[in-house]
């Protein structure tokens, strides 16, 4: 029988007590067992999804208050370092009126009608009264939220990298090399040609405040 994590989650002292989540350590569902191997990692995931849901509710309130509606929604990680400018929001929206773009979980850009990417998971999860059998990784949750709205979750490249604790952490070099490799592929497509990019430069820029 597959191992599992049982979790009763309360996100704050006054938060709703969430139903038990049973996350099977299934290789096909969570290859690295990142979110299913401990309660703490599952809580990080749930906290992230709840935070995104809260943010969208504030946006909806703002729209109603001022009788407006935003054209698009952009989400980026707070630990991302951007190494050069990207195309304008209008350009991204004009080229992708019915799809959401994402660069891993570093950056997500969606037309306003794709709000479900950030809300669908929590809407389903908060109403769960038994075992939650929905997504339990952000990527799967985001993709499913869009599918429910008849939209696609399209992978694209953006010039950003996640800043780790230090340049000596093993994934720091990997992140910059991945960015370098993707960038060189975009050069062949005549995109992002205004800068010569190298993973060593990425390390210097990203960790300039810690390198001596």
C-alpha positions as CSV (number, residue, x, y, z in Angstrom):
1,X,0.0,0.0,0.0
2,X,1.3,3.5,-0.9
3,X,2.5,5.6,2.0
4,X,0.4,8.7,2.7
5,X,0.4,11.9,4.7
6,X,-2.7,12.9,6.8
7,X,-2.9,16.5,7.5
8,X,-5.3,18.7,9.3
9,X,-4.4,22.2,8.3
10,X,-5.2,25.5,10.1
11,X,-3.6,28.5,8.4
12,X,-4.2,31.0,11.2
13,X,-5.7,31.1,14.7
14,X,-9.1,32.0,13.3
15,X,-8.8,30.0,10.0
16,X,-11.2,27.4,8.9
17,X,-10.0,23.9,9.9
18,X,-9.4,22.2,6.7
19,X,-10.4,18.6,5.9
20,X,-7.9,15.8,6.1
21,X,-5.6,15.6,3.1
22,X,-4.4,12.2,2.0
23,X,-1.4,12.7,-0.4
24,X,-0.2,9.3,-1.7
25,X,3.5,9.0,-2.4
26,X,2.8,8.0,-6.0
27,X,5.7,8.4,-8.4
28,X,3.4,9.5,-11.1
29,X,1.8,12.2,-9.0
30,X,4.8,13.5,-7.0
31,X,8.0,12.2,-8.6
32,X,10.3,13.7,-6.0
33,X,7.8,13.3,-3.1
34,X,8.3,17.0,-2.5
35,X,4.9,17.8,-1.2
36,X,3.9,14.4,0.1
37,X,6.9,13.5,2.2
38,X,6.1,15.7,5.2
39,X,3.4,17.7,6.8
40,X,5.5,20.8,6.7
41,X,6.0,20.8,2.9
42,X,2.2,20.1,2.4
43,X,1.5,23.1,4.6
44,X,3.8,25.3,2.5
45,X,1.8,24.3,-0.6
46,X,-1.6,24.9,1.1
47,X,-0.4,28.3,2.5
48,X,0.7,29.3,-1.0
49,X,-2.6,28.4,-2.6
50,X,-4.6,30.1,0.2
51,X,-2.5,33.2,-0.2
52,X,-3.1,33.4,-3.9
53,X,-6.9,32.9,-3.4
54,X,-6.9,35.7,-0.8
55,X,-5.0,38.0,-3.2
56,X,-7.6,37.4,-6.0
57,X,-10.4,38.2,-3.6
58,X,-8.8,41.5,-2.8
59,X,-8.5,42.2,-6.5
60,X,-12.1,41.4,-7.1
61,X,-13.1,43.8,-4.3
62,X,-11.0,46.5,-5.8
63,X,-12.6,46.0,-9.3
64,X,-16.1,46.2,-7.8
65,X,-15.3,49.3,-5.7
66,X,-14.0,51.2,-8.7
67,X,-16.2,49.7,-11.3
68,X,-13.2,48.4,-13.4
69,X,-11.8,45.1,-14.6
70,X,-8.2,44.4,-15.1
71,X,-7.1,43.0,-18.4
72,X,-4.5,40.6,-17.1
73,X,-3.0,39.1,-14.0
74,X,0.7,38.6,-13.4
75,X,2.3,36.6,-10.6
76,X,6.0,36.4,-9.8
77,X,8.0,34.9,-7.0
78,X,9.4,37.2,-4.4
79,X,12.8,35.4,-4.6
80,X,13.2,35.8,-8.4
81,X,15.9,37.9,-9.8
82,X,15.1,39.5,-13.3
83,X,18.2,39.8,-15.5
84,X,16.6,41.8,-18.3
85,X,13.3,43.4,-19.2
86,X,10.5,41.4,-20.9
87,X,7.9,42.3,-23.4
88,X,5.1,44.6,-22.3
89,X,1.9,43.3,-20.7
90,X,0.0,44.4,-23.8
91,X,2.3,42.5,-26.1
92,X,2.0,39.3,-24.0
93,X,-1.8,39.7,-23.9
94,X,-2.2,40.4,-27.6
95,X,-0.2,37.3,-28.5
96,X,-1.9,35.1,-26.0
97,X,-5.5,36.2,-25.5
98,X,-6.8,32.8,-24.5
99,X,-3.8,31.2,-22.8
100,X,-1.7,31.6,-19.6
101,X,2.1,31.8,-20.0
102,X,4.5,30.4,-17.3
103,X,8.2,30.1,-16.8
104,X,8.2,27.2,-14.2
105,X,6.7,28.8,-11.2
106,X,8.9,31.9,-11.5
107,X,6.4,33.9,-13.5
108,X,2.8,33.5,-14.6
109,X,0.9,35.8,-16.9
110,X,-2.8,35.2,-17.7
111,X,-5.7,37.2,-19.2
112,X,-8.2,38.3,-16.6
113,X,-10.6,35.4,-17.5
114,X,-7.9,33.0,-16.3
115,X,-8.3,34.0,-12.7
116,X,-9.3,30.3,-12.0
117,X,-5.6,29.5,-12.2
118,X,-5.2,31.1,-8.7
119,X,-8.7,30.4,-7.2
120,X,-10.0,27.0,-8.4
121,X,-7.8,24.8,-6.1
122,X,-8.8,26.6,-2.9
123,X,-12.5,26.8,-3.9
124,X,-12.5,23.0,-4.2
125,X,-10.3,22.4,-1.2
126,X,-12.2,24.5,1.3
127,X,-15.4,22.7,0.4
128,X,-13.9,19.3,0.8
129,X,-15.5,17.3,3.6
130,X,-13.8,14.0,3.1
131,X,-10.4,13.0,1.6
132,X,-9.0,15.6,-0.8
133,X,-8.1,13.9,-4.0
134,X,-7.3,17.0,-6.1
135,X,-3.8,18.4,-7.0
136,X,-1.2,18.8,-4.3
137,X,1.5,20.6,-6.3
138,X,1.3,24.2,-7.5
139,X,2.0,23.3,-11.2
140,X,-0.8,20.7,-11.3
141,X,-3.2,23.0,-9.5
142,X,-2.5,25.9,-11.8
143,X,-2.9,23.8,-15.0
144,X,-6.2,22.3,-13.8
145,X,-7.6,25.7,-12.8
146,X,-7.1,26.9,-16.4
147,X,-8.4,23.7,-17.9
148,X,-11.7,24.2,-16.0
149,X,-11.9,27.6,-17.8
150,X,-11.1,26.1,-21.2
151,X,-7.7,27.7,-21.3
152,X,-4.2,26.3,-21.8
153,X,-1.2,26.6,-19.5
154,X,1.7,27.4,-22.0
155,X,5.3,27.0,-21.0
156,X,7.5,29.9,-22.1
157,X,10.9,31.4,-21.2
158,X,11.4,34.5,-19.2
159,X,14.8,36.0,-18.1
160,X,14.5,35.3,-14.3
161,X,16.2,33.0,-11.9
162,X,15.3,32.0,-8.3
163,X,17.8,33.3,-5.7
164,X,18.9,30.6,-3.3
165,X,20.4,31.1,0.1
166,X,23.9,31.3,-1.4
167,X,25.8,30.9,-4.7
168,X,27.3,27.7,-3.2
169,X,24.0,25.9,-2.9
170,X,23.9,23.1,-5.5
171,X,20.8,24.4,-7.2
172,X,22.1,27.9,-7.6
173,X,24.5,26.9,-10.4
174,X,21.9,24.6,-11.9
175,X,19.3,27.4,-12.1
176,X,21.7,29.8,-13.9
177,X,22.8,27.0,-16.3
178,X,19.2,26.2,-17.1
179,X,18.5,29.9,-17.8
180,X,21.6,30.1,-20.0
181,X,20.6,27.0,-22.0
182,X,17.0,28.3,-22.5
183,X,18.3,31.7,-23.5
184,X,20.6,30.3,-26.2
185,X,17.6,28.5,-27.7
186,X,15.7,31.8,-27.8
187,X,18.6,33.4,-29.7
188,X,17.9,31.1,-32.6
189,X,14.3,32.3,-32.6
190,X,15.4,36.0,-32.7
191,X,14.0,36.7,-29.3
192,X,15.8,38.5,-26.4
193,X,18.8,39.4,-28.6
194,X,19.7,42.5,-26.8
195,X,22.1,40.8,-24.3
196,X,24.8,38.2,-24.4
197,X,24.0,35.8,-21.6
198,X,26.2,33.4,-19.6
199,X,25.5,31.4,-16.5
200,X,28.6,32.8,-14.7
201,X,27.2,36.3,-15.2
202,X,23.9,35.1,-13.8
203,X,25.7,33.9,-10.6
204,X,27.5,37.3,-10.3
205,X,24.4,39.3,-10.7
206,X,22.1,37.2,-8.6
207,X,24.5,36.8,-5.7
208,X,26.3,40.2,-5.9
209,X,25.4,41.0,-2.4
210,X,26.9,37.8,-0.9
211,X,29.9,37.2,-3.2
212,X,33.2,38.5,-1.9
